[in-house]
Amino acid sequence: MTAHPRLSINQATIKYAGLDEALRLTRDAGVQSIGLWREPVAEVGLAEAAARVADSGLRVSSHCRSGFFTAVEGPERRASIDDNRRAIEETATLAAAGAPGSVAVLVLVAGGLPEGSTDIVGARERVRDAIGELEPAARAAGVTLALEALHPMYAADRAVLSTLGQALDLAEQFPVESVGVVVDTFHVWWDPQVLEQIARAGAGGRIASYQVCDWVTPLAADVLLARGMMGDGHIDFGSLTRAVADAGYTGDVEVEIFNQQLWDADRAAVVDRTVRAFAENVPL
């Protein structure tokens, strides 16, 4: 089956593949775009990673992930801000190395509650303050900071931004060229306001990335690994994808799946399955 020209394989879907293997498997499957992760890039070094991306001929659809901004002021928070500055540089470098159509989009996860804290309002305020610190650097580098709201089950330990509306409330406080949002079907499909919020994001030019995977029950014991292949679960990809298209998004669509069974499977077979499932379930 021919891969859709807007399909992007996010490296998380083939987590155990190193950078070279991920680039090769993506290209060999006829997929034209890849979403990169920081850890495989760090394994080979930024300059070498950029060279390998350039040699691959693939577009870069995003760089994942950074963020984690909720610590109170102190060494931990300063270390996080500094690491995010490095991630901005990585994103700009990798996007510049990618094929035409690559985008400098850095996916950000807000972070959960600090240990022992119940102050979710304060945690969200610290996310806003961190974006305020980083936005000038992102704008100067031509990078879009893409805020990803995560499903509410992750609010305590991973992301205090739980709805697309909350992510937009924050993003809209900053210039559109440097702060946007991610629409990830796994995290937003349940939200009764999601179609309205996708339209809002599109009207403001804020959709920086569209990611797809399915919600499969029963959930995995480790809910971080609860994602499934498109068509295996409960998500209506038709309505969500049409809403994103109607909102004006024309970029690559990433398949990002955290799933232990897929990680343990033959990686070339996983990429081939992704190509088929995308064609059958995501109506672009």
PEDAKA-V112088 format. One record per pair of residues at least 4 apart in sequence whose ideal C-beta (glycine too) atoms are under 6 Angstrom apart, sorted by the first residue. I is the first residue (numbers start at 1). J is the second residue. D is the distance in Angstrom with one decimal. If there is no record, write none. Layout:
# PEDAKA-V112088
{{I	J	D} {I	J	D}}
This chain:
# PEDAKA-V112088
{{1	275	5.7} {1	276	5.4} {1	279	6.0} {3	7	5.2} {3	29	5.9} {3	30	4.2} {3	31	4.6} {3	275	4.7} {4	278	5.9} {4	279	6.0} {5	32	5.9} {6	252	5.3} {6	253	5.3} {6	284	5.8} {7	31	5.5} {7	278	5.1} {8	33	3.7} {8	35	5.4} {8	61	4.0} {8	252	4.1} {8	254	4.4} {9	13	5.9} {9	26	4.7} {9	31	5.4} {9	34	5.5} {10	35	3.7} {10	254	4.4} {10	256	3.7} {11	22	5.2} {11	36	5.9} {11	37	4.4} {12	256	5.0} {12	258	5.9} {13	255	5.7} {13	257	4.6} {14	22	5.9} {14	267	4.6} {14	270	5.8} {15	263	4.9} {16	263	5.7} {17	21	4.0} {17	22	4.4} {17	267	5.3} {18	40	5.7} {19	40	4.3} {19	44	5.7} {19	49	5.9} {23	56	4.2} {24	28	5.9} {25	267	5.8} {25	268	5.6} {25	271	4.9} {26	31	4.7} {26	34	4.9} {27	56	5.7} {29	271	4.7} {29	275	5.7} {32	59	5.9} {33	59	4.1} {33	61	4.7} {33	252	4.4} {34	58	5.0} {35	61	4.8} {35	62	4.5} {35	254	4.6} {36	41	6.0} {36	63	5.2} {36	94	5.9} {37	64	5.0} {38	42	6.0} {41	49	4.3} {44	48	4.5} {44	49	5.1} {46	90	5.7} {46	93	5.8} {50	93	5.2} {50	94	5.8} {50	97	3.9} {53	94	5.9} {53	97	4.5} {53	98	5.6} {54	97	4.4} {57	99	5.5} {58	99	5.9} {59	98	5.1} {59	99	4.8} {59	101	4.7} {59	102	4.7} {60	94	5.3} {60	95	5.1} {60	98	3.6} {60	102	4.2} {61	252	4.0} {61	254	5.5} {62	105	4.5} {62	107	5.4} {62	209	5.3} {63	91	4.2} {63	94	5.8} {63	106	5.3} {64	107	4.6} {65	107	4.6} {65	109	5.5} {66	84	4.9} {66	87	3.8} {66	106	5.9} {66	108	5.7} {67	108	3.7} {67	109	4.3} {67	110	5.9} {68	80	5.5} {68	111	3.9} {69	111	5.3} {69	126	5.8} {69	127	4.6} {69	130	3.7} {70	111	3.9} {70	123	4.1} {70	126	5.4} {71	76	4.4} {71	77	4.2} {71	114	5.7} {73	77	5.5} {81	133	5.9} {84	134	5.5} {85	137	5.9} {87	106	5.6} {88	137	5.5} {88	138	5.3} {88	141	5.4} {88	143	5.1} {91	104	5.1} {91	106	4.3} {91	143	4.9} {92	104	5.2} {92	141	4.3} {92	143	5.4} {95	102	4.7} {95	104	3.8} {98	102	3.1} {104	142	5.4} {104	143	4.5} {105	144	5.0} {105	146	5.0} {105	208	4.9} {105	209	5.5} {106	143	5.6} {106	145	5.7} {107	146	5.1} {107	148	5.6} {107	182	5.9} {108	145	5.6} {108	147	5.4} {109	148	5.8} {109	159	5.3} {110	127	4.7} {110	159	4.6} {110	160	5.2} {110	161	4.5} {112	156	5.4} {112	157	4.1} {112	158	5.0} {113	117	4.7} {113	123	5.7} {113	156	5.5} {120	160	5.4} {123	160	4.6} {124	160	5.2} {128	170	5.6} {131	135	5.7} {134	138	5.9} {135	174	5.1} {135	178	5.3} {138	143	4.4} {138	145	5.1} {138	178	4.7} {139	178	4.1} {144	180	5.1} {144	208	4.8} {145	179	5.0} {146	180	5.1} {146	182	4.9} {146	208	3.8} {146	209	5.3} {147	167	4.4} {147	171	5.6} {147	181	5.2} {148	182	3.9} {149	161	4.6} {149	162	5.9} {149	163	5.4} {149	164	5.3} {149	166	6.0} {149	167	4.3} {149	187	5.9} {150	154	4.3} {150	158	5.8} {150	159	3.6} {150	187	5.1} {151	187	4.7} {152	162	4.4} {153	223	5.9} {154	158	3.9} {154	159	5.1} {155	160	5.7} {155	162	5.3} {161	166	4.9} {161	167	5.2} {163	191	5.6} {164	188	5.2} {164	197	4.1} {165	193	6.0} {165	197	4.8} {167	181	4.6} {168	172	5.8} {168	181	5.9} {168	201	5.8} {171	179	4.7} {171	180	6.0} {171	181	5.4} {171	206	5.5} {174	179	3.9} {176	205	4.9} {180	206	4.6} {180	208	3.3} {181	201	5.6} {181	206	5.2} {182	209	4.5} {183	207	6.0} {183	210	5.0} {183	244	5.9} {184	211	4.2} {185	189	5.3} {185	212	4.9} {185	235	5.2} {185	240	5.5} {186	213	5.2} {186	215	5.9} {186	227	5.4} {188	194	4.8} {189	235	4.6} {193	197	5.4} {195	243	5.0} {198	243	4.4} {198	244	5.9} {198	247	5.3} {199	247	5.7} {201	206	4.5} {201	207	4.9} {202	207	5.8} {202	247	2.3} {202	248	4.7} {207	249	4.5} {210	244	5.1} {210	249	5.8} {210	253	5.0} {211	254	4.6} {211	256	4.7} {212	230	5.9} {212	255	5.8} {212	282	5.7} {213	227	4.4} {213	256	6.0} {213	257	4.5} {214	228	4.2} {214	230	5.2} {214	232	5.1} {214	233	3.6} {214	235	5.2} {215	233	4.7} {215	234	5.1} {215	235	5.3} {216	228	3.5} {216	232	5.3} {216	233	3.9} {219	223	5.4} {219	226	4.3} {220	225	4.7} {220	226	4.5} {224	258	5.9} {225	258	5.0} {225	259	5.8} {225	260	5.2} {227	257	4.7} {227	258	5.0} {227	259	5.5} {228	232	4.2} {228	233	4.9} {229	277	5.0} {230	277	4.5} {230	281	4.1} {231	277	5.3} {231	281	4.5} {237	241	5.4} {237	281	5.1} {237	282	5.2} {238	283	5.4} {241	282	5.6} {241	283	5.6} {244	249	4.8} {255	274	5.1} {257	262	5.9} {262	270	5.3} {265	270	5.4} {274	278	6.0} {277	281	5.7} {278	282	5.1}}
